[in-house]
Amino acid sequence: MPDTDTKENLEEFIKDETWWDRFASVCESFGFSLSVFSQSGKPIFVPIGTTPPCQEFCVSSPEFKSKCDAYCHPLVMNTLATGKPNVFKCYAKIMCFALPISYMNEKAVILGQGSFSSYEDFRECVNLVQAAGLDTISVKAPLTFTSYQQAWKICGFVANSVNSLLEHTQENISLRRKFESLKVSIGTWGASAEERPEVLYRNIIGKLSSLLDIDCVAILVFDRSQRKYTSLYSFMKSNETPEVLSINQDDAVVRDLLAGKAFVLSAEPITDPHAGFLHGMGALYFFPIMVNKKLEAILRIGDRGLKEADRQVITAFCRQAALSIENYRLKHELYRKFDQFATISELTRSITHIQDYEKLLQAILDMSAELLKAEQGSLMLIDHETDALLVKAKKGIGGLTEKHRINRGEGIAGKVAQSGEAILVENLEDDPRIHQMNRQHYKTRSFVSIPLKIDNRIIGVLNLSDKSTGEVFNKEDLKLIQSFATHAAVIMERNVFINKTEELKKLTITDALTGLLNRRYLHERLKDELARSARHGHTFGLLMMDIDGFKYCNDTLGHPFGDKVLRAMADTILNAVRSIDIVARYGGDEFMVILPETDKLVAIDIAERIRNNVSEKMVQANGESAPQSYAITVSIGIACYPEHGKTVEVLLENVDKALYRAKNEGKNRVEVFTQDVILCSLKKEHV
């Protein structure tokens, strides 16, 4: 990676080649083109791969470009002024977001431009293009739509990724400045921020031994296995071979240094079986090398008496060493996160185009195992019929089949599916949440189990175990796999609903006769739409319809012809509604339509369109003597959220009452729920 941490100007930083490559990978992953504008509104980064649909219109029509700029530019500048992100539709009705960023006190805005939110927006854009004097819009691929919610999610992901990069780079520059300043103040210091801690320690020994007249100097670093600080590098003026020295973790010297002392002076050598050669050397000085408030190492100096100036120089060396170690680790942490981001982006891109659902699940599991260096794992999904976890992909686990079921709340994966919270275990047998013996086919006692989520809906669980290195899983592993799992879950969901894979068929969400959604799945979508509308303050409509005289049709012309009428009814409804509307067969000859973000007047228009189209439909039947046609009509009831109910149960009850009234008022008509519906029903029951 180029040395981006030397770029102290935002425009220079963004023009770095590596930035372009990584930014372009984000564009490709999410289908949003990303541009960057300076605080003066000047574009300082333009997309090199994915371009917004409106780009072609602006190039072809100066009039369209002028109106587009006049619409979007104020929104970009407003984002700069307020410092808050914004999601909006541009002049061309394309879903966009504006995200403020800051680097070294410079402000800028990332403008993300995606696709249309609906087919109606696409049609409106067509009208705008034609009004600007352009004949047609070339559509090179199937239209994809982006909702406000999706745009906000992508905006949030870009904000997290970019701000993390900028913040770490600024921190790195700040640390480098401190390091350079300290080098100048000390003068003879020659260590580099690129050097490993071990190299810095060796340099400290060399510099101090040559700069100061010191009898004996050593660096002691912490040995976790022995829980001691043990000498790593040593020097003696007498040219004797230094012995290996150590200080216990609970020694008084360690406690004093951790308490904040600049140094500890000991008139006698520390207790050590190999310290006899220090006899007659005089005092021992212990200086701390503190990194992030932890005692990273101890500089031990044996001398007859250090001058104050010498102690100040030694203290400065130790502080610079601590800063250099911290800087080194921050840089490598930044590089590590860069690599992780690039790896996740690459993995996400590689699985996006997998069409076969089973292969997609196996690929997600294999890539997850590769990320965490896990030798074993499984991917389990919630079965919508039984609400239990079923194994859909596995790696390195023998005897585990797709028939293996785990109920919510049972076992480790079941607990994760029930709570929606990941479980990270370092030792299976010691963890109070689990406390069970390790099974024979697992090599280690450490594992990680995370939920696969779409928003707050849990669709499955990912389990990984047995690091190939023999190490335990840690919090960094958990963060890494959770980040990848978030993208993987979105791709899984898109694969299910767009490509209609075999897994979608297994979920049986459609009615076999009409091809529409079935009643059970309609209830789920109705719950989702109600929650979304409540969260964003939207309205939505609900239509319930019933074929007039269907029983007579069945009894007279037979059930095969009745099935033909039902299929014709389904086709007519689908042709009359919008692409965003949700159509389902509710049961028998009853159908339901959910109309997202729709008020009462629009719901009435759509219902009347359905009724008119149905009344014009003639279904052909083959009689014994000659072909005959059968005309069908439909009665429709309407209820709207929140006016006619704020729960699924109340909405279903009231739309049913509206349909009941349409039937009783003569059929072949549309009725909206009112309190009169209740009064009418009561009167008829009384009579």
C-alpha positions, 0 to 999 in steps of 0.5 A, spaced: 500 500 500 502 507 498 504 511 504 497 514 505 499 516 512 503 522 509 498 525 505 496 531 510 491 534 504 484 531 503 484 532 496 491 528 495 489 523 500 483 521 495 487 521 489 491 516 492 491 510 487 489 505 493 484 509 495 481 509 488 481 501 488 478 500 495 473 505 493 471 502 487 470 496 490 465 499 495 461 502 488 461 495 485 459 491 491 453 495 493 451 498 486 452 505 488 456 510 484 460 514 489 463 521 488 466 526 493 465 533 493 470 538 497 467 544 501 467 548 496 462 544 492 468 542 487 468 534 485 475 531 487 473 524 486 468 521 480 466 514 479 471 510 475 467 504 474 459 504 476 456 510 474 449 513 476 444 512 470 443 520 470 450 521 467 448 519 460 442 524 460 446 529 463 452 528 457 446 528 452 442 534 454 445 540 457 438 542 459 437 536 463 444 537 466 443 544 468 436 542 472 440 536 475 445 540 478 441 545 480 437 540 484 443 536 487 448 541 488 444 545 494 443 538 497 450 537 497 452 543 500 446 543 505 449 536 508 456 540 508 453 545 512 449 541 517 454 535 518 448 530 517 447 525 512 441 525 508 438 520 503 434 523 497 431 522 490 435 526 485 432 530 480 432 524 475 428 520 481 434 516 483 435 514 490 441 518 493 445 519 499 449 525 501 455 523 507 459 528 510 466 526 512 472 530 515 480 529 514 485 534 517 480 539 518 478 539 511 470 537 510 467 534 504 461 530 502 460 523 499 455 523 494 452 516 493 447 515 487 444 508 486 437 506 482 430 508 482 426 506 488 420 504 484 417 503 477 413 509 477 420 513 479 423 510 473 417 512 468 417 519 471 424 519 469 423 517 462 418 523 462 423 528 464 428 525 459 423 526 454 421 533 456 429 535 455 429 533 448 431 526 449 428 520 445 429 514 449 432 511 455 437 505 454 436 500 459 442 495 458 440 490 464 433 488 468 431 494 473 433 493 480 430 498 485 433 501 492 428 503 497 430 508 502 431 503 508 437 500 503 440 507 501 440 508 509 444 502 510 449 503 504 450 510 507 451 507 514 456 502 511 460 507 507 460 512 513 463 506 518 468 504 512 471 511 510 470 514 517 474 509 520 480 509 515 480 517 515 480 517 523 486 511 523 490 515 518 489 522 522 491 518 528 497 515 524 499 522 522 499 525 529 503 519 532 508 520 526 509 528 528 510 526 535 515 521 533 519 526 529 519 532 534 522 527 539 527 525 535 529 532 534 529 533 541 533 528 543 538 528 536 542 522 536 536 517 536 535 513 530 529 509 531 524 508 525 517 508 526 517 502 522 521 498 526 519 492 530 519 493 538 525 488 538 529 492 534 527 498 538 529 495 544 536 493 541 537 500 539 536 503 546 541 498 548 546 500 543 544 508 543 545 508 551 551 504 552 555 509 547 551 515 549 552 514 557 557 511 561 553 506 564 556 499 567 550 495 565 544 495 561 538 490 560 531 490 557 526 485 560 520 484 556 514 480 559 513 472 558 506 470 558 508 463 559 512 464 565 508 471 568 515 474 568 519 480 565 525 476 562 531 480 559 531 480 552 538 484 550 543 486 555 550 490 555 556 490 560 561 495 560 566 489 563 565 485 556 562 479 561 557 475 558 550 477 561 546 472 565 539 472 563 535 476 569 528 476 570 523 479 575 516 476 577 510 479 575 508 481 582 515 484 584 515 490 588 518 494 582 513 492 577 508 494 582 511 501 583 512 502 576 505 500 574 503 505 580 506 511 575 513 512 578 518 515 573 523 510 575 525 505 581 531 505 585 534 499 588 540 500 592 541 492 592 541 487 586 534 484 585 533 477 588 536 472 582 540 466 582 544 469 576 545 476 579 552 474 583 556 478 577 552 484 579 556 484 586 559 491 587 556 494 581 552 499 586 545 501 585 539 498 580 535 503 576 528 500 573 525 505 568 518 503 565 516 503 557 509 504 558 504 502 552 497 504 552 497 504 560 501 497 560 508 495 562 510 493 556 518 492 558 523 494 563 529 498 562 534 496 567 540 499 568 546 498 573 550 503 575 554 507 581 549 513 580 546 516 575 546 524 574 539 527 573 541 529 566 542 522 564 536 520 568 532 525 563 535 522 557 533 515 559 526 517 561 526 520 554 528 514 550 523 510 554 517 514 552 520 515 545 520 507 545 513 507 547 510 511 542 514 508 537 511 501 539 504 504 539 505 507 532 508 501 529 502 497 532 497 502 530 500 502 523 499 495 523 492 495 525 490 500 520 493 495 515 490 489 518 483 493 517 485 495 510 486 488 508 480 485 512 476 490 509 479 488 502 478 481 503 471 482 505 469 486 499 472 481 495 469 475 498 462 479 498 463 480 490 465 473 489 459 470 492 454 475 489 453 472 482 452 465 485 445 462 483 445 455 486 442 456 493 446 450 496 452 452 493 452 459 495 451 457 502 457 452 502 461 458 499 459 462 505 461 457 510 467 455 506 469 463 506 467 464 513 472 458 515 477 461 511 477 468 514 477 465 521 482 459 519 477 454 522 477 447 520 470 445 522 463 449 521 456 449 519 451 453 517 444 452 519 437 456 517 431 457 520 425 452 517 419 456 517 415 450 517 417 447 524 421 454 526 427 449 528 434 450 525 436 445 519 444 444 517 444 447 510 452 447 509 458 443 513 465 443 513 469 438 516 464 435 521 462 428 520 455 425 522 452 431 521 446 431 516 441 436 513 436 432 517 439 434 524 434 439 527 435 444 533 430 447 536 430 454 538 433 455 545 436 448 545 444 447 545 449 453 543 446 454 536 439 454 539 440 459 544 444 464 538 437 463 534 433 465 540 437 471 543 440 473 536 446 474 540 453 471 538 457 466 543 464 467 543 467 461 547 475 460 549 474 454 553 467 450 552 468 446 559 470 452 563 465 457 560 459 458 565 454 459 559 455 452 556 459 448 561 459 441 557 465 436 556 468 437 549 466 432 544 471 427 541 471 430 533 473 437 536 480 438 536 480 445 541 475 447 546 474 454 543 468 456 538 464 462 535 457 461 533 453 468 530 446 469 528 445 470 521 440 476 520 436 481 516 434 487 520 432 484 526 429 477 523 434 471 524 434 467 518 440 462 521 446 461 525 453 460 523 458 456 527 465 455 526 470 451 531 478 448 531 483 454 529 488 451 524 493 454 529 490 451 535 489 458 538 482 460 541 477 465 537 478 472 540 473 478 539 477 481 533 475 474 530 468 475 532 468 482 529 471 480 523 466 474 522 460 478 524 462 483 518 462 478 513 456 475 515 452 481 515 453 482 507 452 474 506 445 474 509 443 480 505 446 476 499 442 470 501 436 473 502 436 477 495 438 470 492 432 467 495 427 472 493 430 474 486 432 468 483 427 464 487 432 458 488 430 451 491 430 453 498 424 458 496 420 453 494 422 449 500 419 454 504 412 454 500 411 461 500 406 460 494 400 458 492 401 452 488 394 453 483 395 461 482 403 462 483 401 467 488 403 468 495 400 464 500 396 466 506 401 464 511 406 468 508 402 474 507 401 474 514 408 475 515 409 480 510 403 484 513 407 484 519 413 486 516 409 492 512 406 494 518 412 495 522 416 498 517 410 503 516 409 504 523 417 506 524 417 511 518 410 514 519 407 511 512 400 509 510 399 503 507 392 499 504 389 492 504 384 490 499 380 483 500 376 481 494 372 475 493 369 472 486 362 473 486 358 467 485 364 462 485 360 456 488 355 456 483 360 456 477 364 450 481 357 447 482 355 448 475 361 447 470 366 443 475 372 444 479 377 444 473 373 450 470 373 453 477 381 452 478 381 456 471 377 462 473 382 462 480 388 462 475 385 468 471 383 472 477 390 471 479 393 474 472 388 479 472 390 482 479 397 482 478 396 486 471 392 491 475 397 492 481 404 496 481 410 492 482 411 494 489 404 491 491 404 484 494 398 479 492 396 473 495 391 468 495 387 468 502 383 462 501 378 459 496 376 464 492 378 470 496 385 474 494 388 479 498 393 485 496 398 489 500 399 496 498 405 499 501 406 507 502 399 508 499 393 512 502 386 511 501 384 515 495 390 511 491 387 504 494 380 506 491 383 507 484 387 501 484 381 497 487 376 500 482 382 498 476 382 491 479 374 490 479 373 493 472 379 489 469 375 483 472 368 485 469 371 485 462 374 478 463 371 472 459 373 465 461 372 460 456 369 453 458 368 447 453 361 444 454 359 438 451 356 441 445 359 447 444 364 452 447 361 457 452 364 463 455 363 465 463 363 472 465 366 473 472 365 479 477 369 481 484 367 484 490 372 488 494 373 491 501 378 496 503 382 498 510 388 502 511 393 503 516 393 507 521 386 509 519 382 503 520 387 499 525 394 499 528 394 491 528 394 486 523 388 483 527 384 489 527 386 490 519 384 483 517 377 484 521 375 491 518 377 489 511 373 483 512 367 487 514 368 492 508 368 486 503 362 483 507 358 490 506 360 490 498 357 483 498 351 485 501 350 492 497 349 488 490 356 485 489 361 487 483 363 493 487 368 496 492 367 498 499 372 502 504 371 500 511 367 505 516 363 504 522 357 504 518 360 497 516 359 495 523 352 498 524 350 495 517 352 488 519 348 489 526 342 491 523 342 485 518 343 480 524 337 483 528 333 482 522 
